[in-house]
């Protein structure tokens, strides 16, 4: 099934990739009793900004996906549909 709502069999890979990037950013800046990130320790001296980094990176990557990657793919699909209708009308 390839309708716009269903994306790729019900999975929107851009959203999943954005979420994973946000998780990676949050993990990189975590300072807790279970895990202390070397990056966080070196840059912030142990200040935990994982929530802000995870949210910011996830939101920014999803915004890039929606505004640049998905829009380009939708424009190409629309161009193909117009071309197909034009060819059917001529034949």
Secondary structure, 3 states (H helix, E strand, C coil): CCCHHHCECCECHHHHHHHHHHHHHHHHCCECCCCECHHHHHHHCCCCCHHHHHHHHHHHHHHHHHHHHHHHHHHHHHHHHHHHHHHHHHC
